[in-house]
Amino acid sequence: MRLPNIQSILFHLARFVATFIIAQTLFFKFSGSDESKFIFSTLGMEPWGRYGLAVLESFCVLFLLIPSFVWLGSLLSLNLMLGAILSHFVFLGIVVQGDGGLLFFLAIVVFLLSSYLFYVERKKVPFLKDYLG
């Protein structure tokens, strides 16, 4: 029996942790939790922004779960988390409604995991294949 190497374990762990965090937030966006409504009202994007981002995050989850599309899920989540991080810095603050900075921290974690996943999968990106060899 051959055990998977450490890179494979880290890759799949990163995939599933990022997917779990993003999937968890979908419930709150789609159900219209008070915190989600507050965030998107503060950003001037309630309700259309909340639903739109929830749909995009649903695609992230789907793509991160399909091995041949991890590059796309990681690229999309990387950009969405960059938007979330910047929203915290510019409009929301680090702590939102007494959460102790949890949402900000989770956005940073997903951003870092997505960066790692995209780096690992970079040679599978169709528009980068010619440049990376």
MDTraj code that builds the backbone (N, CA, C; nanometers):
import mdtraj as md
import numpy as np

residues = "MET ARG LEU PRO ASN ILE GLN SER ILE LEU PHE HIS LEU ALA ARG PHE VAL ALA THR PHE ILE ILE ALA GLN THR LEU PHE PHE LYS PHE SER GLY SER ASP GLU SER LYS PHE ILE PHE SER THR LEU GLY MET GLU PRO TRP GLY ARG TYR GLY LEU ALA VAL LEU GLU SER PHE CYS VAL LEU PHE LEU LEU ILE PRO SER PHE VAL TRP LEU GLY SER LEU LEU SER LEU ASN LEU MET LEU GLY ALA ILE LEU SER HIS PHE VAL PHE LEU GLY ILE VAL VAL GLN GLY ASP GLY GLY LEU LEU PHE PHE LEU ALA ILE VAL VAL PHE LEU LEU SER SER TYR LEU PHE TYR VAL GLU ARG LYS LYS VAL PRO PHE LEU LYS ASP TYR LEU GLY".split()
xyz = np.array([
    [0.0849, -0.1184, 0.0000],
    [0.0000, 0.0000, 0.0000],
    [0.0887, 0.1237, 0.0000],
    [0.0629, 0.2123, -0.0937],
    [0.1413, 0.3352, -0.1074],
    [0.0665, 0.4508, -0.0415],
    [0.1326, 0.5192, 0.0481],
    [0.0721, 0.6344, 0.1141],
    [0.0897, 0.7590, 0.0285],
    [-0.0097, 0.8491, 0.0299],
    [0.0035, 0.9725, -0.0483],
    [0.1154, 1.0593, 0.0086],
    [0.1802, 1.1345, -0.0797],
    [0.2887, 1.2199, -0.0330],
    [0.2326, 1.3454, 0.0353],
    [0.3202, 1.4164, 0.1040],
    [0.2778, 1.5311, 0.1841],
    [0.2175, 1.6420, 0.0980],
    [0.2692, 1.6622, -0.0235],
    [0.2137, 1.7659, -0.1121],
    [0.0694, 1.7343, -0.1507],
    [0.0432, 1.6075, -0.1755],
    [-0.0927, 1.5669, -0.2102],
    [-0.1873, 1.5872, -0.0924],
    [-0.1408, 1.5527, 0.0254],
    [-0.2237, 1.5707, 0.1455],
    [-0.2521, 1.7190, 0.1678],
    [-0.1488, 1.8027, 0.1573],
    [-0.1670, 1.9476, 0.1762],
    [-0.2613, 2.0057, 0.0723],
    [-0.2465, 1.9603, -0.0527],
    [-0.3315, 2.0099, -0.1604],
    [-0.4786, 1.9787, -0.1323],
    [-0.5080, 1.8544, -0.0986],
    [-0.6475, 1.8158, -0.0753],
    [-0.7019, 1.8772, 0.0535],
    [-0.6193, 1.8905, 0.1524],
    [-0.6606, 1.9568, 0.2755],
    [-0.6958, 2.1033, 0.2472],
    [-0.6121, 2.1711, 0.1705],
    [-0.6390, 2.3102, 0.1336],
    [-0.7693, 2.3215, 0.0544],
    [-0.7890, 2.2295, -0.0392],
    [-0.9133, 2.2282, -0.1190],
    [-1.0359, 2.2177, -0.0312],
    [-1.0342, 2.1220, 0.0589],
    [-1.1542, 2.0943, 0.1371],
    [-1.1766, 2.1966, 0.2475],
    [-1.0714, 2.2512, 0.3052],
    [-1.0898, 2.3562, 0.4064],
    [-1.1474, 2.4814, 0.3406],
    [-1.0913, 2.5222, 0.2264],
    [-1.1439, 2.6393, 0.1546],
    [-1.2891, 2.6156, 0.1143],
    [-1.3165, 2.4974, 0.0620],
    [-1.4535, 2.4644, 0.0204],
    [-1.5491, 2.4683, 0.1386],
    [-1.5083, 2.4133, 0.2506],
    [-1.5934, 2.4113, 0.3698],
    [-1.6239, 2.5529, 0.4189],
    [-1.5228, 2.6374, 0.4239],
    [-1.5437, 2.7746, 0.4717],
    [-1.6378, 2.8500, 0.3785],
    [-1.6144, 2.8395, 0.2483],
    [-1.7006, 2.9102, 0.1521],
    [-1.8425, 2.8548, 0.1586],
    [-1.8569, 2.7238, 0.1618],
    [-1.9906, 2.6618, 0.1664],
    [-2.0665, 2.7028, 0.2919],
    [-1.9964, 2.7145, 0.4020],
    [-2.0604, 2.7542, 0.5275],
    [-2.1218, 2.8935, 0.5171],
    [-2.0543, 2.9841, 0.4489],
    [-2.1061, 3.1210, 0.4378],
    [-2.2275, 3.1289, 0.3453],
    [-2.2411, 3.0306, 0.2567],
    [-2.3551, 3.0327, 0.1632],
    [-2.4884, 3.0291, 0.2367],
    [-2.4966, 2.9500, 0.3405],
    [-2.6208, 2.9401, 0.4168],
    [-2.6630, 3.0777, 0.4678],
    [-2.5687, 3.1513, 0.5224],
    [-2.6004, 3.2810, 0.5806],
    [-2.6384, 3.3836, 0.4743],
    [-2.5746, 3.3760, 0.3582],
    [-2.6093, 3.4690, 0.2504],
    [-2.7463, 3.4369, 0.1917],
    [-2.7695, 3.3098, 0.1611],
    [-2.8969, 3.2730, 0.0995],
    [-3.0143, 3.2844, 0.1965],
    [-2.9905, 3.2609, 0.3245],
    [-3.1004, 3.2684, 0.4213],
    [-3.1272, 3.4107, 0.4684],
    [-3.0382, 3.5027, 0.4350],
    [-3.0587, 3.6415, 0.4733],
    [-3.0372, 3.6658, 0.6221],
    [-2.9310, 3.6101, 0.6764],
    [-2.9022, 3.6312, 0.8183],
    [-2.8813, 3.7799, 0.8450],
    [-2.9059, 3.8205, 0.9679],
    [-2.8937, 3.9616, 1.0046],
    [-2.7540, 4.0158, 0.9746],
    [-2.6511, 3.9354, 1.0033],
    [-2.5141, 3.9791, 0.9791],
    [-2.4884, 3.9995, 0.8301],
    [-2.5372, 3.9087, 0.7462],
    [-2.5198, 3.9232, 0.6016],
    [-2.5932, 4.0469, 0.5509],
    [-2.7145, 4.0661, 0.5987],
    [-2.7903, 4.1848, 0.5567],
    [-2.7196, 4.3122, 0.6001],
    [-2.6635, 4.3130, 0.7206],
    [-2.5895, 4.4298, 0.7683],
    [-2.4694, 4.4580, 0.6788],
    [-2.3930, 4.3539, 0.6486],
    [-2.2730, 4.3708, 0.5662],
    [-2.3082, 4.4268, 0.4296],
    [-2.4043, 4.3666, 0.3639],
    [-2.4361, 4.4092, 0.2280],
    [-2.5127, 4.5407, 0.2251],
    [-2.5849, 4.5746, 0.3316],
    [-2.6463, 4.7073, 0.3418],
    [-2.5383, 4.8134, 0.3568],
    [-2.4383, 4.7841, 0.4396],
    [-2.3262, 4.8766, 0.4583],
    [-2.2523, 4.8994, 0.3271],
    [-2.2423, 4.7964, 0.2464],
    [-2.1740, 4.8065, 0.1176],
    [-2.2642, 4.8638, 0.0084],
    [-2.3939, 4.8861, 0.0405],
    [-2.4885, 4.9364, -0.0591],
    [-2.5239, 4.8332, -0.1641],
    [-2.5206, 4.7051, -0.1264],
    [-2.5430, 4.5967, -0.2220],
    [-2.6503, 4.4981, -0.1759],
    [-2.7363, 4.5382, -0.0868],
    [-2.8393, 4.4484, -0.0334],
    [-2.9662, 4.4636, -0.1155],
    [-3.0315, 4.3606, -0.1610],
    [-3.0008, 4.2178, -0.1509],
    [-2.9274, 4.1620, -0.2717],
    [-2.9243, 4.2374, -0.3820],
    [-2.8711, 4.1827, -0.5069],
    [-2.7247, 4.1401, -0.4950],
    [-2.6438, 4.2161, -0.4229],
    [-2.5029, 4.1803, -0.4054],
    [-2.4860, 4.0544, -0.3227],
    [-2.5707, 4.0424, -0.2199],
    [-2.5649, 3.9235, -0.1336],
    [-2.5966, 3.7981, -0.2135],
    [-2.7036, 3.8046, -0.2920],
    [-2.7403, 3.6873, -0.3729],
    [-2.6391, 3.6619, -0.4846],
    [-2.5933, 3.7677, -0.5491],
    [-2.4962, 3.7525, -0.6578],
    [-2.3664, 3.6891, -0.6101],
    [-2.3164, 3.7359, -0.4965],
    [-2.1939, 3.6783, -0.4427],
    [-2.2154, 3.5352, -0.3941],
    [-2.3337, 3.5077, -0.3424],
    [-2.3637, 3.3703, -0.3000],
    [-2.3621, 3.2761, -0.4205],
    [-2.4135, 3.3213, -0.5327],
    [-2.4110, 3.2388, -0.6540],
    [-2.2666, 3.2169, -0.6997],
    [-2.1864, 3.3235, -0.7002],
    [-2.0460, 3.3096, -0.7391],
    [-1.9708, 3.2164, -0.6438],
    [-1.9982, 3.2287, -0.5146],
    [-1.9340, 3.1404, -0.4176],
    [-1.9809, 2.9954, -0.4349],
    [-2.1044, 2.9775, -0.4803],
    [-2.1524, 2.8418, -0.5097],
    [-2.0714, 2.7803, -0.6227],
    [-2.0383, 2.8612, -0.7225],
    [-1.9527, 2.8131, -0.8311],
    [-1.8134, 2.7793, -0.7789],
    [-1.7620, 2.8604, -0.6867],
    [-1.6317, 2.8298, -0.6248],
    [-1.6344, 2.6919, -0.5621],
    [-1.7365, 2.6663, -0.4835],
    [-1.7493, 2.5368, -0.4154],
    [-1.7532, 2.4243, -0.5182],
    [-1.8345, 2.4404, -0.6190],
    [-1.8466, 2.3382, -0.7237],
    [-1.7130, 2.3135, -0.7925],
    [-1.6468, 2.4199, -0.8353],
    [-1.5202, 2.4052, -0.9067],
    [-1.4099, 2.3481, -0.8176],
    [-1.4090, 2.3860, -0.6904],
    [-1.3064, 2.3328, -0.5995],
    [-1.3250, 2.1831, -0.5735],
    [-1.4466, 2.1350, -0.5886],
    [-1.4737, 1.9932, -0.5670],
    [-1.4467, 1.9069, -0.6898],
    [-1.4397, 1.9683, -0.8070],
    [-1.4128, 1.8943, -0.9311],
    [-1.2640, 1.9046, -0.9609],
    [-1.1908, 1.7940, -0.9540],
    [-1.0447, 1.7987, -0.9667],
    [-0.9918, 1.8752, -1.0888],
    [-1.0538, 1.8614, -1.2032],
    [-1.0017, 1.9287, -1.3226],
    [-1.0332, 2.0787, -1.3255],
    [-1.1145, 2.1264, -1.2316],
    [-1.1491, 2.2686, -1.2281],
    [-1.1057, 2.3383, -1.0993],
    [-1.0166, 2.2746, -1.0249],
    [-0.9676, 2.3379, -0.9019],
    [-0.9026, 2.4723, -0.9340],
    [-0.8320, 2.4799, -1.0460],
    [-0.7671, 2.6059, -1.0835],
    [-0.8699, 2.7177, -1.0973],
    [-0.9863, 2.6864, -1.1546],
    [-1.0894, 2.7880, -1.1747],
    [-1.1560, 2.8269, -1.0427],
    [-1.1848, 2.7279, -0.9600],
    [-1.2426, 2.7562, -0.8284],
    [-1.1490, 2.8378, -0.7421],
    [-1.0201, 2.8057, -0.7479],
    [-0.9236, 2.8800, -0.6672],
    [-0.9059, 3.0222, -0.7199],
    [-0.9056, 3.0391, -0.8500],
    [-0.8933, 3.1735, -0.9079],
    [-1.0143, 3.2592, -0.8730],
    [-1.1328, 3.2017, -0.8836],
    [-1.2549, 3.2756, -0.8504],
    [-1.2592, 3.3084, -0.7013],
    [-1.2296, 3.2119, -0.6165],
    [-1.2342, 3.2378, -0.4720],
    [-1.1246, 3.3345, -0.4292],
    [-1.0108, 3.3283, -0.4938],
    [-0.9022, 3.4219, -0.4654],
    [-0.9485, 3.5662, -0.4891],
    [-1.0157, 3.5879, -0.5995],
    [-1.0655, 3.7219, -0.6311],
    [-1.1800, 3.7644, -0.5395],
    [-1.2705, 3.6725, -0.5100],
    [-1.3809, 3.7064, -0.4200],
    [-1.3310, 3.7396, -0.2795],
    [-1.2336, 3.6646, -0.2321],
    [-1.1797, 3.6903, -0.0977],
    [-1.0990, 3.8195, -0.0949],
    [-1.0326, 3.8529, -0.2050],
    [-0.9637, 3.9811, -0.2120],
    [-1.0649, 4.0947, -0.1980],
    [-1.1803, 4.0810, -0.2633],
    [-1.2873, 4.1801, -0.2491],
    [-1.3397, 4.1871, -0.1073],
    [-1.3539, 4.0712, -0.0429],
    [-1.4020, 4.0683, 0.0959],
    [-1.3017, 4.1354, 0.1893],
    [-1.1742, 4.1060, 0.1717],
    [-1.0699, 4.1639, 0.2560],
    [-1.0661, 4.3156, 0.2388],
    [-1.0705, 4.3605, 0.1147],
    [-1.0707, 4.5052, 0.0901],
    [-1.1960, 4.5714, 0.1459],
    [-1.3092, 4.5033, 0.1388],
    [-1.4336, 4.5578, 0.1964],
    [-1.4205, 4.5746, 0.3471],
    [-1.3549, 4.4796, 0.4114],
    [-1.3326, 4.4910, 0.5552],
    [-1.2429, 4.6107, 0.5854],
    [-1.1367, 4.6266, 0.5099],
    [-1.0437, 4.7369, 0.5342],
    [-1.1069, 4.8730, 0.5079],
    [-1.1844, 4.8839, 0.4009],
    [-1.2335, 5.0143, 0.3574],
    [-1.3681, 5.0506, 0.4188],
    [-1.4622, 4.9575, 0.4286],
    [-1.5988, 4.9912, 0.4678],
    [-1.6451, 4.9310, 0.6009],
    [-1.6104, 4.8069, 0.6254],
    [-1.6706, 4.7325, 0.7362],
    [-1.5911, 4.7368, 0.8656],
    [-1.4610, 4.7416, 0.8546],
    [-1.3744, 4.7237, 0.9701],
    [-1.3438, 4.5758, 0.9864],
    [-1.2472, 4.5473, 1.0708],
    [-1.2062, 4.4083, 1.0914],
    [-1.3143, 4.3319, 1.1681],
    [-1.3689, 4.3941, 1.2710],
    [-1.4745, 4.3324, 1.3528],
    [-1.6093, 4.3786, 1.3000],
    [-1.6961, 4.2834, 1.2680],
    [-1.8308, 4.3138, 1.2179],
    [-1.9323, 4.2617, 1.3181],
    [-2.0102, 4.3503, 1.3722],
    [-2.1154, 4.3162, 1.4683],
    [-2.0643, 4.2232, 1.5791],
    [-1.9497, 4.2575, 1.6343],
    [-1.8983, 4.1828, 1.7483],
    [-1.8503, 4.0425, 1.7196],
    [-1.8128, 4.0137, 1.5955],
    [-1.7677, 3.8771, 1.5635],
    [-1.6210, 3.8520, 1.5995],
    [-1.5548, 3.9512, 1.6549],
    [-1.4152, 3.9349, 1.6938],
    [-1.3208, 3.9244, 1.5754],
    [-1.3647, 3.9631, 1.4573],
    [-1.2821, 3.9558, 1.3376],
    [-1.2856, 3.8214, 1.2677],
    [-1.3801, 3.7349, 1.3066],
    [-1.3862, 3.6002, 1.2503],
    [-1.4053, 3.6012, 1.0986],
    [-1.4988, 3.6805, 1.0482],
    [-1.5225, 3.6831, 0.9034],
    [-1.3988, 3.7306, 0.8283],
    [-1.3321, 3.8315, 0.8825],
    [-1.2097, 3.8815, 0.8210],
    [-1.1028, 3.7722, 0.8206],
    [-1.0858, 3.7053, 0.9330],
    [-0.9879, 3.5972, 0.9457],
    [-1.0177, 3.4848, 0.8457],
    [-1.1448, 3.4459, 0.8331],
    [-1.1816, 3.3389, 0.7398],
    [-1.1545, 3.3805, 0.5954],
    [-1.1781, 3.5075, 0.5641],
    [-1.1482, 3.5566, 0.4290],
    [-0.9981, 3.5482, 0.4012],
    [-0.9163, 3.5817, 0.5014],
    [-0.7705, 3.5718, 0.4862],
    [-0.7293, 3.4257, 0.4651],
    [-0.7873, 3.3361, 0.5438],
    [-0.7545, 3.1929, 0.5320],
    [-0.7892, 3.1417, 0.3921],
    [-0.9104, 3.1723, 0.3445],
    [-0.9513, 3.1255, 0.2115],
    [-0.8637, 3.1893, 0.1034],
    [-0.8285, 3.3169, 0.1207],
    [-0.7401, 3.3842, 0.0255],
    [-0.6053, 3.3118, 0.0170],
    [-0.5474, 3.2796, 0.1314],
    [-0.4178, 3.2113, 0.1335],
    [-0.4273, 3.0701, 0.0751],
    [-0.5317, 2.9967, 0.1135],
    [-0.5500, 2.8616, 0.0599],
    [-0.5730, 2.8653, -0.0909],
    [-0.6524, 2.9610, -0.1368],
    [-0.6792, 2.9736, -0.2804],
    [-0.5529, 3.0110, -0.3571],
    [-0.4704, 3.0960, -0.2969],
    [-0.3432, 3.1325, -0.3598],
    [-0.2561, 3.0085, -0.3779],
    [-0.2476, 2.9281, -0.2740],
    [-0.1700, 2.8040, -0.2792],
    [-0.2265, 2.7104, -0.3864],
    [-0.3586, 2.6914, -0.3860],
    [-0.4214, 2.6005, -0.4827],
    [-0.3990, 2.6485, -0.6257],
    [-0.4126, 2.7787, -0.6477],
    [-0.3923, 2.8313, -0.7829],
    [-0.2468, 2.8120, -0.8263],
    [-0.1538, 2.8343, -0.7346],
    [-0.0122, 2.8142, -0.7670],
    [0.0140, 2.6686, -0.8071],
    [-0.0390, 2.5765, -0.7308],
    [-0.0185, 2.4339, -0.7599],
    [-0.0811, 2.3961, -0.8944],
    [-0.1961, 2.4548, -0.9250],
    [-0.2715, 2.4186, -1.0459],
    [-0.2421, 2.5093, -1.1655],
    [-0.1467, 2.5995, -1.1534],
    [-0.1225, 2.7028, -1.2548],
    [-0.0972, 2.6465, -1.3951],
    [-0.0396, 2.5291, -1.4061],
    [-0.0109, 2.4727, -1.5378],
    [-0.1352, 2.4167, -1.6064],
    [-0.2459, 2.4093, -1.5349],
    [-0.3715, 2.3615, -1.5929],
    [-0.4574, 2.4756, -1.6463],
    [-0.4160, 2.6000, -1.6215],
    [-0.4936, 2.7168, -1.6640],
    [-0.4764, 2.7349, -1.8145],
    [-0.5872, 2.7270, -1.8899],
    [-0.5755, 2.7324, -2.0367],
    [-0.5014, 2.8552, -2.0892],
    [-0.5273, 2.9724, -2.0338],
    [-0.4641, 3.0922, -2.0880],
    [-0.3220, 3.1145, -2.0363],
    [-0.2718, 3.0265, -1.9494],
    [-0.1340, 3.0349, -1.9022],
    [-0.0457, 2.9229, -1.9557],
    [-0.1052, 2.8237, -2.0202],
    [-0.0310, 2.7056, -2.0669],
    [0.0868, 2.7447, -2.1591],
    [0.0647, 2.8398, -2.2473],
    [0.1694, 2.8787, -2.3414],
    [0.2877, 2.9448, -2.2723],
    [0.2629, 3.0103, -2.1611],
    [0.3679, 3.0837, -2.0914],
    [0.4438, 2.9993, -1.9910],
    [0.3792, 2.8961, -1.9364],
    [0.4400, 2.8152, -1.8310],
    [0.5043, 2.6866, -1.8839],
    [0.4713, 2.6534, -2.0056],
    [0.5310, 2.5335, -2.0647],
    [0.4698, 2.4087, -2.0268],
])
top = md.Topology()
chain = top.add_chain()
for i, resn in enumerate(residues, 1):
    res = top.add_residue(resn, chain, resSeq=i)
    for name in ("N", "CA", "C"):
        top.add_atom(name, md.element.get_by_symbol(name[0]), res)
traj = md.Trajectory(xyz[None], top)
